[in-house]
Amino acid sequence: MTSAPNHRQRLNGSKAIAISLALIMVYACKSSRPMSTKPPADTTPPKKEEMVTQYDPVKDTVVLVPRSTIRVDTIKWTEDKTPPIVSDEPYEPIKPKNELAQIALLIPFNAMQADFVSEHQDPKLNRFIQYYSGVKMALRKIDSLGLNVKVSSFDAEGTGRSITQLLAKEELKKADVIVGPYDREDVEALASYGLTHEVMVVSPWLPAFTNETENPFLIQMFPGLNTHAQAIMEFIRDEMPDKKVYVVSRDNPTELNRVQLFKKIPGVMPEELLVKDKSPDLLNTNVTDLLSDDKGTIFILPYFSKTDETFVNSFLRKLHADTTNREAIVFGLPQWIGYTNLNPNYMESLKVHLSTSSFLDVSDPEYQDFRTRFFNRYHIMPDLNAFLGYDLMMWLARQLTAYGQEGLIGQMDGTFYGFASGFDIKPIFKSTTGSSAEMNTPLYYENRRIRIIRFVNQDFKLVR
């Protein structure tokens, strides 16, 4: 719109003067700079007695500064009449969601530069090659979904010096999440960095270990023995409530203490089966008398070390031989899948169940599709590690872009599973001797998603 001036009659002198004064007052009131009532700053130099010394970290020296510039923290004691908090709700680090989710991946053994095709492929190296290839498959999917995620990958050689050098990189300083590395010492060093800088650290490969320092920025993806014990006992309580339950241990303090982990679930009252027999075939061990219940008997063998494989196989053999018409069911741990000497016939007849944090359903059509795409890209079939790498990266991308850092320790979808793993991140607190514990900061967070599988028809099948 164009405005045109109005043609008015000339004013006489007295009216012109009055109107001029009125206009001056109007423009003064409409000034874009309102008048300030704040008194002018005191430019008087501070008195000498008002100057105090303070350390200046920039100049790395002690300097004189006005006392008025020193911020003093004071404590004011007041009576709190509310009862103490006794909730175990997790402490959540407060860091808002970024528009761009940044992930740093520290993967060892030069896996990013290694080639699948090699005459002397190191099995340990191949594990991480598969994992990293699964990550790259996930990145392609993330791009296709339009998720605003940036992943920076670094080769972590597994030495303390290399971790120190990596932490100086800008990508790690900007990261919302750092995934890795492999060695426990490096994970602990990185966890300390995460606590100091409020960066989430995800340990994807090591079994969960106990931190001495409370750290709400550390997530361990593989559950500890306590979580496996809870999952096994809850399954028995829900699916096999009428059966007799024994927890097997040999006569040593470590295994005797381990039994206590299986006695914490209400509704199940397991008994301890102490094996003092040290003969290779357990000839002096009597299990026949334990199989007197018509409803069946359950034996839990909480063994996970490779050195325990011989004992596990001997016990299964003994139990298989002594079982007649009575039902015997054995529960074990996920490491049994890697045992090479367990007799599959014993496992079949004893209905062996295992708790595990990862399992591939080969009948899933999406599993077949992933295998095809993976093979077309890398000319080799994916193993479990490739699926684990894919699952973790997809979960991180979705949670970070939807909820920020807090999405990794809350906002869990209880029905979601990836190809091989699920995610249910819960806080782990220090054990307390009292009847209740005040809310405190967790030692770390742990993925407590556990599945139960059973050996049937010469293969493991998912039962929960």
FENKAWO-V15239 format. One line per field, one symbol per residue. ss: DSSP state (2 for helix, 1 for strand, 0 for the rest). phi: phi as a letter, one per 40 degrees, with the letter a starting at -180 (. if undefined). burial: b if it has 24 or more other C-alpha atoms within 12 Angstrom, else e. A space follows every 50 residues. Layout:
BEGIN
ss->???
phi->???
burial->???
END
This chain:
BEGIN
ss->00000000000022222222222222222000000000000000000222 11111100001111112220000000000000000000000000000000 11111111000000000000002222222222222222222222200011 11111100022222222002222200111000022222222222222001 11111110000000000111110022222222222222200001111111 00222222222220000000111110000000000002222000001111 10000222222222222222220000011111022222000002222220 00111101000000222222222222220000022222222222222222 22222222000000001000110011110000000000000001111000 11111100111100
phi->.bbbcccbccccccccccccccccccccccccbcccccccccccdccccc cbcacbcccfacbcbccccccbcbbbcbcbcccccbcbcccbccaccccb cbbbbbbcgfccccbccacbccdcccdccccccccccccccccccgccbb bbbbcccgbdcccdccccccccccccabbhccccdcccccccccccbfbc bbccbccdbcccccacbbbbccccccccccccccccccbbccccbbbcac cadcccccdcccbbccgbbcbcbcbccbcdbfccbbbcccbcccchbbbb bcbbcccccccdcccccccccccbcccbbbbbbccccccbbccccccccc fcbbcacaabccccdcccccdccccccbgaccbdcccccccccccccccc ccbgdcccbafcccccbccbabbacbcbbccbcccabccacccabbcbcb bbbbcafgacbcba
burial->eeeeeeeeeeeeeeeeeeeeeeeeeeeeeeeeeeeeeeeeeeeeeeeeee eeeeeeeeeeeeeeeeeeeeeeeeeeeeeeeeeeeeeeebbbbeeeebeb bbbbbbbbbebbeeebeeeeeeeebbbbbbbbbbbbbbbbbbeeeebbbb bbbbbbbbeeeebeebbeeeebbbbbbbbbbbbbebbbbbbbbbbebbbb bbbbbbbbbbbeebbbbbbbbbbbbbbbbbbbbbbbbeeeeebbbbbbbb eeeebeebbbbbbeeeebbbebbbbeeeeeebeebebeebbeeeebbbbb bbbbeeebbbbbbbbbbbbbebbeebbbbbbbbbbbbeeeebbbebbbbb bbbbbbbbbbbeeeeebeebbeebeeeeeebbbbbbbbbbbbbbbbbbbb bbbbbbbbbbebeeeebbbbbbbbbbbbbeeeeeeeeeebbbbbbbbbbb bbbbbeeeebbbeb
END
